[in-house]
């Protein structure tokens, strides 16, 4: 099992939940920080001392306060840590619900696991730590299904433009004007209607409102 873990979490309740889990797993060396800058500083120091961390568990969102920080969120922290210690195992422990963002954390930031803060997050965190220690990635079953739904349809920039315009309050009948003014094709009303209907059918939604909500949940817009 991991011997040395760094926890970056600005909420006390979240930190206590992680602390309880690690105590139950008998992790011998655990450090806690409330700020991303402090987390990065600790990673740098342990590398210099040739005693690096085995695992980083970090939140994504950090509230701003009177302590000015260079690193504002967990994603940026992960990117900076990856430059220093590419092999470090990383689990994100967050309330993030958008499967598009979660998927990008695995694909772009190369995290090893994601646990959503919820009622049974301690149990999920234990599973994640065990899986990541065994060199496996971890994502709970419900989140896997959501990400699978996201990846079942490949959104184009044209798709995203149409849904974004709808979400901004642009009426469907007026979208062609925007497309024409910005040299985006196809830009006829029939093409717009056909594409939106195709999107709704592929994603299993019935109205433009449901399509907007669905894409927001996925993090597409």
Buried (B, 14 or more C-beta within 10 A) or exposed (E): EBEBBBBBBBBEEBBEBBBEBBEEBEBEEBBBBBBBBBBBEBBBEBBEEEEBBBBBBBBBEBEEEEEEBEBEBBBBBBEBBBEEBEEBBBBBBBEBBBBBBBBBBBEEBEBBBBBBBEEEBBEBBBEBBBBBBEEEBBBBEEBEEBBEBBEEBEBEEBBEBBBBBBBEEBEBEEBBEBBEEEEBEEBEBEBBBEBBEEBBEEBEBEEBEEBBEBBBBBBBB
